[in-house]
Amino acid sequence: MHRFPIVIEKANGNYSSYSPDLPGCVATGSTREEVEQNMYEAIVMHLEGLAEDGVQVPASEAFSEYLGINDPVTA
């Protein structure tokens, strides 16, 4: 099993997603649930393409973290 972080962004009434570990692997959707499903399918297709080309699946190296920042206006 492989695990890849994905980034989901909301923009202009839809959602887009990408994985930092899989350059060029992107998806869009009209809802968050749709973009998650579309990104899952895009990653599967991407990994199948790598296998067809004889390229090893890259190790996941990206990670994410939330940082808490005090509001400078109210601090």
PAVONU-26210 format. One record per residue (C-alpha): x, y, z. Coordinates in steps of 0.1 Angstrom, whole numbers, padded with zeros to 4 digits, always signed. Layout:
% PAVONU-26210
XYZ/...
***
This chain:
% PAVONU-26210
+0000+0000+0000/+0012+0035-0009/+0001+0067+0009/+0004+0101-0007/-0005+0134+0008/-0028+0156-0013/-0035+0193-0012/-0071+0204-0018/-0077+0240-0027/-0110+0258-0032/-0111+0283-0061/-0139+0300-0080/-0167+0276-0070/-0148+0244-0075/-0120+0224-0059/-0086+0213-0073/-0061+0189-0059/-0025+0178-0064/+0001+0156-0046/+0035+0171-0040/+0050+0136-0043/+0035+0130-0078/+0043+0159-0100/+0017+0164-0127/-0009+0143-0110/-0039+0167-0105/-0077+0165-0103/-0106+0189-0100/-0142+0186-0088/-0172+0206-0079/-0173+0194-0043/-0146+0183-0018/-0159+0147-0020/-0158+0147-0058/-0122+0161-0059/-0111+0135-0034/-0126+0107-0055/-0111+0122-0087/-0077+0125-0071/-0078+0089-0059/-0086+0078-0095/-0058+0101-0109/-0033+0087-0085/-0042+0051-0094/-0039+0060-0131/-0006+0077-0125/+0008+0047-0107/-0004+0024-0134/+0014+0046-0159/+0046+0044-0139/+0043+0006-0138/+0037+0004-0176/+0068+0025-0181/+0089+0004-0157/+0093+0033-0133/+0094+0026-0096/+0067+0043-0075/+0083+0071-0057/+0085+0070-0019/+0063+0096-0003/+0085+0123+0012/+0060+0152+0016/+0042+0159+0048/+0020+0187+0061/+0015+0205+0093/-0008+0233+0105/+0009+0262+0123/-0010+0282+0148/-0003+0319+0144/-0017+0346+0167/-0036+0373+0149/-0012+0403+0150/-0042+0427+0150/-0056+0413+0183/-0024+0401+0199/
***
